[in-house]
Amino acid sequence: MKTAVDERVRLANALGFLREATMHLSLPWEEQVAWLKEARVYPTVEELGLDFGAWYPMADQFVEAGLLSPPALAQLSEIGQLLDALAEGDEENWLPEALDSDPRWGKIREIARAVAPCL
């Protein structure tokens, strides 16, 4: 039988994964490329979006549990919207060059840097 403590621990662990994914999104594009190479998924950059997308859907639960503030949720939502816009576009949005050249990636990094300390 799961207890409230078990659920809070589960949510805290999941928030840690979202924090890590957000930190990867906050890195300068050159460091993002290095991380993708280390993760052995380079030359595609999809892993950055997939990693965030795996944990972001739990954000409302983090807020309900008092682990995440509503303003931080709004910033994470903005990141999610930008990633969705990239996903709806060309495959070129997911090439390493796009990390440097597409202003949406720059905006994602900016928001991720701002929200990461709140996670």
Secondary structure as GFF3:
##gff-version 3
##sequence-region A 1 119
A	DSSP	alpha_helix	4	26	.	.	.	ID=ss1
A	DSSP	alpha_helix	29	38	.	.	.	ID=ss2
A	DSSP	alpha_helix	46	55	.	.	.	ID=ss3
A	DSSP	three_ten_helix	56	58	.	.	.	ID=ss4
A	DSSP	alpha_helix	59	64	.	.	.	ID=ss5
A	DSSP	alpha_helix	70	88	.	.	.	ID=ss6
A	DSSP	three_ten_helix	91	94	.	.	.	ID=ss7
A	DSSP	alpha_helix	96	101	.	.	.	ID=ss8
A	DSSP	alpha_helix	103	115	.	.	.	ID=ss9
A	DSSP	three_ten_helix	116	118	.	.	.	ID=ss10
###
